[in-house]
Every structure is written in C-alpha cells, then in structure tokens.
C-alpha cells in the first residue's frame, strides 16, 4: 500500500475511533454506565480495578482500545507490514482521533457559548417588551 493511501486510510479510520470513544465517554446515552464506572474508579480497593473502570471514562484511554479493535478487524498498518506497522498505526490513529475529538469539543463549546449569548439577548428583549421600555441603542444594534 502506498504511503499516501495509508495516510488517507488512517485519517478516515480515525473518524469511527473518535466517534465511538467520544460517544461512550461523553454522550447522554451512556451516562448511567459511565457514572457507575466513575464511582468504581474511585472506590474500588484494588488499583487494577480502579484503572480498569477509569478506561471507560477517559476518551483518550478508551480510544486506544477502540483503535486496537479496529486494527484487528481491518488489518491496517502504517509504514511496515509486520507488528511494527500495527504499533505505529495504533499510536497514529489514537493521535488523529484525539485531534478530531478536541476539535469537536471546541466546536460544541463555541455553539454552547453562542446559544447562551442568544438566550441572554432574547431575555433582554422580552424583559424590555414586558416593561415597555425601549432598549438602549447600543444593545439594540448588537
């Protein structure tokens, strides 16, 4: 496989890794199991048990296991055709997937911030309409 093809393949494979890791470690659908794992990661007596449950709460940690499963099913490797190629692919895919998750998280924060600003402006408009006071010119233009 040519290097350019391998890089494109890696960029595409990182998308499902990021999607699965983010969904399990952040989204509402897995909230209850995640909260249970957070509790177990703090209260289990044995170190290996605490670390096992922590894996399901950290997108970075969990992305290693998702990547390993994906590499096992796709047999994708980078640069080398032996075990070294799989090891390089593991770290490269995790790195790219975590970049994707960071960008996604930043985008979500920006959207949330904009929604809060919009809600605040709508509340100002509603309160001004309720009191029948005109908005100051500087606030009305924003």
C-alpha positions as CSV (number, residue, x, y, z in Angstrom):
1,X,0.0,0.0,0.0
2,X,1.4,3.4,-1.0
3,X,2.2,5.9,1.8
4,X,-0.4,8.4,0.6
5,X,-3.1,5.8,0.6
6,X,-2.1,4.7,4.1
7,X,-2.3,8.3,5.4
8,X,-5.8,8.8,3.8
9,X,-6.9,5.5,5.2
10,X,-5.6,6.5,8.6
11,X,-7.5,9.8,8.5
12,X,-10.7,8.0,7.6
13,X,-10.2,5.2,10.2
14,X,-9.7,7.8,12.9
15,X,-13.2,9.1,12.4
16,X,-15.0,6.0,13.8
17,X,-12.4,5.7,16.6
18,X,-13.2,9.3,17.6
19,X,-16.9,8.7,17.3
20,X,-17.1,5.6,19.4
21,X,-14.7,6.9,22.1
22,X,-16.5,10.2,22.4
23,X,-20.0,8.7,22.4
24,X,-19.1,6.2,25.2
25,X,-17.2,8.7,27.3
26,X,-19.3,11.8,26.9
27,X,-22.8,11.4,25.5
28,X,-26.0,11.1,27.5
29,X,-27.0,7.7,26.2
30,X,-24.1,6.1,28.2
31,X,-24.4,8.4,31.2
32,X,-25.6,5.8,33.7
33,X,-22.9,3.2,32.9
34,X,-20.3,6.0,32.8
35,X,-21.3,7.3,36.2
36,X,-21.1,3.8,37.6
37,X,-17.6,3.4,36.2
38,X,-16.6,6.8,37.6
39,X,-17.8,5.6,41.0
40,X,-16.0,2.3,40.7
41,X,-12.8,4.0,39.5
42,X,-12.8,6.0,42.7
43,X,-14.0,3.4,45.2
44,X,-12.6,0.0,44.2
45,X,-10.0,-1.3,46.6
46,X,-7.5,-2.7,44.0
47,X,-5.5,-0.4,41.8
48,X,-6.0,-2.6,38.7
49,X,-9.8,-2.5,39.2
50,X,-9.8,1.3,39.6
51,X,-7.8,1.7,36.4
52,X,-10.0,-0.8,34.5
53,X,-13.1,1.3,35.3
54,X,-11.3,4.5,34.6
55,X,-10.7,3.4,31.0
56,X,-14.5,3.9,30.3
57,X,-14.5,7.5,31.5
58,X,-11.5,8.9,29.6
59,X,-11.8,9.4,25.8
60,X,-8.0,9.3,25.3
61,X,-7.6,6.0,27.2
62,X,-10.7,4.4,25.6
63,X,-9.6,5.4,22.1
64,X,-6.6,3.0,22.5
65,X,-8.9,0.1,22.9
66,X,-11.3,1.2,20.1
67,X,-8.2,1.6,17.9
68,X,-6.9,-1.8,18.8
69,X,-10.2,-3.4,17.9
70,X,-10.4,-1.5,14.6
71,X,-6.8,-2.5,13.7
72,X,-7.7,-6.1,14.5
73,X,-10.7,-6.1,12.2
74,X,-9.2,-4.1,9.3
75,X,-5.6,-5.3,9.5
76,X,-4.5,-1.8,8.8
77,X,-0.8,-0.9,9.4
78,X,1.5,2.0,8.7
79,X,4.9,2.0,7.1
80,X,5.8,-1.6,8.0
81,X,4.0,-4.8,7.1
82,X,4.7,-6.6,10.4
83,X,3.9,-5.9,14.1
84,X,5.8,-2.5,13.9
85,X,3.3,-1.3,11.3
86,X,0.4,-2.1,13.7
87,X,2.1,-0.4,16.6
88,X,2.7,2.7,14.6
89,X,-0.8,2.6,13.3
90,X,-2.2,2.3,16.8
91,X,-0.4,5.4,18.1
92,X,-1.1,7.4,14.9
93,X,-4.8,6.6,14.9
94,X,-5.2,7.5,18.5
95,X,-3.4,10.8,17.9
96,X,-5.6,11.7,14.9
97,X,-8.8,10.6,16.7
98,X,-7.9,12.7,19.7
99,X,-7.3,15.7,17.4
100,X,-10.8,15.1,15.9
101,X,-12.3,14.9,19.4
102,X,-10.6,18.1,20.5
103,X,-11.9,19.9,17.5
104,X,-15.4,18.5,18.1
105,X,-15.3,19.5,21.8
106,X,-14.2,23.0,20.9
107,X,-16.9,23.3,18.3
108,X,-19.5,22.2,20.9
109,X,-18.2,24.8,23.4
110,X,-18.5,27.5,20.8
111,X,-22.0,26.5,19.9
112,X,-23.0,26.4,23.6
113,X,-21.5,29.8,24.2
114,X,-23.4,31.3,21.2
115,X,-26.6,29.7,22.5
116,X,-26.1,31.3,25.9
117,X,-25.5,34.7,24.3
118,X,-28.6,34.3,22.2
119,X,-30.7,33.3,25.2
120,X,-29.4,36.3,27.1
121,X,-30.3,38.7,24.3
122,X,-33.7,37.2,23.9
123,X,-34.3,37.6,27.7
124,X,-33.3,41.3,27.4
125,X,-35.7,41.8,24.6
126,X,-38.5,40.0,26.4
127,X,-37.9,42.0,29.6
128,X,-37.8,45.2,27.7
129,X,-41.1,44.4,25.9
130,X,-42.7,43.5,29.3
131,X,-41.7,46.8,30.9
132,X,-42.4,48.6,27.6
133,X,-39.0,50.4,27.8
134,X,-37.0,50.8,24.6
135,X,-33.7,49.1,24.5
136,X,-30.6,51.3,24.6
137,X,-29.3,51.9,21.1
138,X,-26.0,50.1,21.8
139,X,-27.8,46.9,22.9
140,X,-30.4,47.0,20.2
141,X,-27.7,47.1,17.5
142,X,-25.9,44.0,18.9
